[in-house]
Amino acid sequence: MNRKLNLFLLSQLIMLVAVLGWAGVCFGDKLPFLTIGTGNTTGVYYSAGHAVAKIYNPSAAEHGFLMDAEASNGSVDNINKVLDGTWAFGIAQADMLFKAQEGLLSWQGTPHKNLRAVAALYTEAVLFVTKEDQEIRTLADLRGKTLNIGAPGSSDHENALYILNSAGLDPQTDLTIKEEMTVDASELLEKGDIDAYIYTVGHPSLSIREAAVSGRKIRLVPIDPPLVEEYARKRSYLIKTRVNTAYYPGLEAQGDIDTLGTKAILFTKADTPAATVTAVVSELIDNFDRFRRQHPALAEVALDELGRDTIVPLHPGAEAVFRLYGRVPDPVFHARHQRWTQYRVEVR
């Protein structure tokens, strides 16, 4: 673990201590905590979950509960722990929520129709990351290479197999496939154990930054435009998106990359009280500019996107807030504050 990663983790720890310390000073043990399941500590999920809690908690006394964010193994872990009641909220990729809802992959035969979206936080991009000296510039150049596609059951794993086949590559004969967890992929790339890996992640990603400053330049390999169009058309949970490569100064010079993406969704269960969800969404909207400043991946999110492309149904508490927002023509945030405050009083 290098100095930059140490500093990043220290900053996250300081932020968590500050939030929890402030909560303890102000409220003691009187208010319950509702937890958001996030992801590994180097990922955007972790930062996004803490951003939601940080924006919400100053108004916790008004709503009757505090929020915190906990590291996890990502989408599948978060979905399962929200379903079993361990956590009240989680962050997951839209495609994994879709599969849980329909009873696919690790939920095979057991559809979970009680998942509900709270807000679409940002878009994660599907990319192939490779070493610059491997001369892998297109998907076709992966032939004969070693590619990590993530653990079985992950969205990376499924997307990789579909994309490779669509690109005319047989994973069983044209490549050497590794199925290691994506969180370990940048280290495997640096050690030379793999030539490339697929990664669905929000940007900027610390993992990709680490790979890009490791002393060996890397390249982000775009998905062929026809495949982007085809996949986005066939999969409702995938959308076209763009990655700003200026986030990665150690990257081989490239312009912005058009690729596939999927929304990172803050979600809960259908039986979560409407007032609880309304409180969270209202605080996000009231403090949206501040929320966007918490991480660069959040900075590109537009307010009108929070209720879009969620795949699973919006929770009624969230839908009510978004419907109210749609009836407010003034886009200036402070001009809506009185409306939100009155709405919160009405639903309590």
Disulfide bonds with the S-S distance in Angstrom:
none
